[in-house]
Amino acid sequence: MRMRWPLAVLAWLATAALATAASIGAVNTVRAGLFGPSDQALRESEVEADVSPVPAASPTPPASASPAPGSVTPTAATRALATGGGSLVASCADGQATLVSWIPGAGFEADHVVRGPAPAASLRFKARSGGGQYRAQVTCVSGEPTLTVGGDDD
């Protein structure tokens, strides 16, 4: 009778260790399938390549057709831009700046968004606590989105 308890505890510990190892292996296998071969952050050049306009495979619409308001035309210059409070993607078309998307950094939120198209598109990345803000303004210079950032004293 005295030998049964230690053997039962030993068997339980071995089973628990095996189940834990199998679970970790399964989670790692699923993680690799969900996130692909690498979950490393992209470099700036990779982001710019992803947001750069791709030549259309379909024929160009007739000159009389106009794009929907707020849409980015294939001839628009698009760039990823960064501030201390977050990142944004902006485009320029016909001298008008448009904020395509933005992602606040950790601890920041976006507000006062002027999406465009306009001569100047802008937004503010504001710290959620403790003050601090970054005012981002995008204008078009020679057809390229150009970022101007103002800090806390704006």
HUFEN-V149207 format. One line per field, one symbol per residue. psi: psi as a letter, one per 20 degrees, with the letter a starting at -180 (. if undefined). Layout:
psi: ???
This chain:
psi: hhhgghhggggggggggghgghggggghggghhgjahpkqqqrhhhghhhiqpppqhrqpqqhhpqqqpiqpqhiqppqpqqriiaqqpqqppkjpqpogrqoqrpjrqprlpnhaprhpqrrpopphqjapqooppprpokjppppppqbhj.
